[in-house]
Amino acid sequence: MRKIIISNFKMNTVPSDMKAYSMQLATKTAGSKNKIIVCPPYTHFCIAKQFLDGSKIEIGAQNVSDVEAGKNTGEISASMLKDAGVTYCIIGHSERRSKFKESDRLINKKIKMALSQGLKVILCIGEDKVTREAKGACAFVKNQLDDALKGIYENELESVIIAYEPIWAIGTGKTATLKDIEKMVGVLRKEIAYLYNDKTKINIVYGGSIDINNYKKIISLPCLDGALIGGASLDVDNFSVIARENY
């Protein structure tokens, strides 16, 4: 079964690392039926585009501005990303929410801006440890989803991937149980049906300490459409194995 495999480099590597990584990834995943999306830092885009050209691997950004132009020093607009060869953009990652205080309202604005400029969106949602232990995880992610998709039309969901990333699992080496993942994905799909209708389809992937040792049992879950992989994606050999797997 074809899956969506996404890498998130975060703030790791330097631009000069991208040449070898791109060439190896393109070679090692040639013929894979999966959709592969690589999300390096902004500074890597030109090199990634050059050496991934001719492959089916797509390039994603890790963030985007909520405005298109003007006096916004340091920001990167959706049209800039599009022109640089980017097709996807991660929005609402937990690190952006916590470190940079990005609200659900801002995330909603970013999604609308990205979609208006022809970018596809990888929307991250997920609960922290305190919320989970208080038995409030389901309500929390439903509210995140509702706020993020406010004003988004059903046909636009074709350009949106939901990444369920429980914050308590990111970078900890502890992933959610298969049962927990299935339960939360079920909650998300029911909420999409409530917001739109029972026939509405949307891709949902999981992220949270996925690595070469646990990837297959997680990504093979019928309820999931793929995975968003952080630290494990920095090793091109391991990421290639995950990306070319026949699920």
ABEGO torsion letter per residue (X at the ends): XBBBBBBBAEBBEBAAAAAAAAAAAAAAABGBABBBBBBBBAAAAAAAAAAABGBABBBBBABBBABABEBBBGBBBAAAAAAAGBABBBBGBAAAAAAAGBBAAAAAAAAAAAAAAGBBBBBBBEBBAAAAAAGAAAAAAAAAAAAAABGBBAAAAAABBBBBBBAAABGAGBBBBAAAAAAAAAAAAAAAAAABBAABBBBBBBBGGBBAAAAAAAAABAABAEBBBBAAAABAAAAAAAAABBX
